[in-house]
C-alpha cells in the first residue's frame, strides 16, 4: 500500500485551504450546479445533490490512492467551502501535474483563486519536487487564462475540438509552468 501524498493545510489572509470533508457536499453542489460557473468545464452542471455527495466520496477515496490532491478553498473566517483547488494527473516520476480550480460565482473576481494557487504552486514545486505544472483551459474563458498567466504560466498551444459538453464542441488552451520559470518570476 502506498503512503498518501502529504497535503498540508495552507493559509493566507483570507483563505484556509484544507481537505474536503463530507459536510462540504452542499457547498460543492452550489458551485457545480451553477451553469455560469460550469460554462467552461469539461462536464455539465450537476442537477442533483447526490452528485456532490458522490464527488466527496470519490475525493476521499482518490486521496487514499494518491491520485489527486484537492483542497477545499474555505473562507478563513467561517471555514465554509467557497471553492476547490486541485493538483491531479500527478506523476512524480515525470515531475508533472495538472492544476484546476473553481469558486462560487459570488466569490469570483476578488483574487481568491490566484491567492489559493499562490499557496499551492510553491508546495507542488518545493515539497513534491515537481518540475512542470499544466492547466487545460477553454480559450473563451478569458478570466481563467489571465489567472494562470498571473502565476507565470505560458500558453503553449491549442488542442482543437477537444471537448464535447452540453452539445457544444470546444477547444483547449494548454498552459504550462516550469519550476525554473516560476523561480525566476518570484
C-alpha positions in Angstrom: 0.0 0.0 0.0 1.3 3.4 -0.9 1.6 6.2 1.6 -0.7 9.1 0.7 0.9 12.3 -0.5 1.2 14.9 2.2 -1.5 17.5 1.9 -0.9 20.4 4.3 -3.4 22.9 5.4 -2.4 26.2 3.8 -3.4 29.7 4.9 -3.5 33.2 3.6 -5.0 36.4 5.0 -8.5 35.5 3.6 -8.3 31.7 2.9 -7.9 28.4 4.6 -7.0 25.6 2.2 -7.9 22.3 3.9 -9.0 18.8 3.0 -12.5 18.3 1.6 -15.0 16.9 4.2 -18.3 15.1 3.9 -20.1 18.2 5.3 -18.8 20.2 2.2 -21.2 18.4 -0.2 -23.9 21.0 -0.2 -21.4 23.9 -0.7 -19.8 21.9 -3.5 -23.1 21.3 -5.1 -23.8 25.1 -5.0 -20.7 25.6 -7.2 -21.0 22.7 -9.6 -24.8 23.1 -10.2 -24.3 26.7 -11.3 -24.4 26.7 -15.1 -22.5 30.0 -15.2 -19.6 28.6 -13.1 -19.6 25.4 -15.1 -19.8 27.1 -18.5 -16.2 26.2 -19.5 -15.8 22.9 -17.7 -15.4 19.6 -19.4 -18.7 18.3 -17.9 -22.2 19.8 -17.5 -23.6 21.4 -14.3 -24.8 19.0 -11.7 -28.5 18.5 -11.3 -28.7 16.6 -8.0 -27.1 16.9 -4.6 -26.3 13.2 -4.8 -23.7 14.1 -7.4 -21.9 16.3 -4.9 -22.1 13.6 -2.2 -20.6 11.1 -4.6 -17.9 13.5 -5.6 -16.8 14.0 -2.0 -16.7 10.2 -1.5 -14.6 9.9 -4.7 -12.2 12.7 -3.5 -11.7 10.9 -0.2 -11.0 7.6 -2.0 -8.7 9.2 -4.5 -6.7 10.8 -1.7 -6.1 7.4 -0.2 -4.9 6.1 -3.6 -2.5 9.0 -4.3 -4.3 10.1 -7.5 -5.1 13.6 -6.5 -4.6 16.5 -4.1 -7.7 18.6 -3.7 -8.1 21.4 -1.3 -11.3 23.0 -0.1 -10.9 26.7 -0.6 -12.6 27.9 2.6 -13.3 31.4 3.8 -10.9 31.8 6.7 -13.4 33.5 9.0 -16.3 31.0 8.5 -14.4 27.9 7.3 -17.2 27.5 4.7 -16.2 25.9 1.3 -16.3 28.6 -1.4 -14.3 26.7 -4.0 -11.8 24.0 -4.7 -8.2 23.8 -6.0 -6.7 20.6 -7.3 -3.5 19.0 -8.5 -4.3 15.9 -10.5 -2.7 13.6 -13.0 0.2 13.7 -10.6 3.2 11.9 -12.0 6.1 12.3 -9.6 8.4 10.1 -11.8 7.9 12.6 -14.6 7.8 15.6 -12.3 4.5 16.9 -13.5 0.8 17.5 -12.6 -2.2 19.4 -13.8 -4.0 22.0 -11.8 -7.6 23.2 -11.6 -9.8 25.5 -9.5 -13.3 26.6 -9.1 -15.1 29.3 -7.0 -18.6 30.1 -6.2 -19.9 32.7 -8.6 -20.4 35.4 -5.9 -16.7 34.9 -4.8 -15.2 35.2 -8.3 -13.4 38.4 -9.4 -11.9 39.0 -5.9 -8.5 37.5 -6.5 -9.2 34.5 -4.3 -8.3 31.8 -6.9 -4.9 33.4 -7.5 -4.4 33.7 -3.8 -5.2 30.0 -3.4 -2.9 28.9 -6.2 -0.1 31.1 -4.9 -0.2 28.9 -1.8 -0.4 25.6 -3.8 2.1 26.1 -6.6 5.2 26.6 -4.3 4.1 23.5 -2.4 4.0 21.4 -5.6 7.4 22.6 -6.7 9.2 22.7 -3.2 7.7 19.7 -1.4 6.6 17.4 -4.2 9.6 18.5 -6.3 7.6 18.7 -9.5 9.2 20.5 -12.4 6.1 21.2 -14.6 2.5 22.2 -14.0 -0.2 22.3 -16.7 -3.6 23.8 -17.0 -6.3 22.9 -19.6 -8.5 25.9 -20.1 -11.3 26.7 -22.6 -9.7 29.6 -24.5 -13.0 31.5 -24.3 -12.6 31.6 -20.5 -10.5 34.8 -20.5 -10.6 35.2 -16.7 -9.1 31.8 -16.2 -6.4 32.4 -18.8 -5.5 35.7 -17.1 -5.4 33.9 -13.7 -2.8 31.3 -14.8 -0.8 34.0 -16.7 -0.6 36.0 -13.4 1.0 32.9 -11.9 3.6 32.7 -14.7 2.0 30.0 -16.9 2.7 30.2 -20.6 0.2 29.4 -23.3 1.8 26.5 -25.2 -0.8 25.6 -27.7 -4.4 24.9 -28.6 -5.9 21.5 -28.8 -8.8 21.9 -31.3 -12.2 20.4 -30.7 -11.0 18.6 -27.6 -14.3 18.6 -25.5 -17.9 17.9 -26.3 -20.1 19.2 -23.5 -23.8 20.2 -23.5 -23.9 19.8 -27.3 -21.0 22.1 -27.8 -17.6 21.2 -29.2 -14.8 23.3 -27.7 -11.0 23.8 -27.9 -8.4 23.6 -25.1 -5.7 26.2 -24.5 -2.9 24.3 -22.9 -0.8 26.3 -20.4 2.5 25.2 -18.8 4.6 26.4 -15.9 8.2 25.2 -15.4 9.7 25.2 -11.9 12.7 27.2 -13.1 10.5 29.8 -14.7 8.4 30.1 -11.5 11.6 30.7 -9.5 12.7 33.4 -11.9 9.4 35.2 -11.5 9.3 35.0 -7.7 
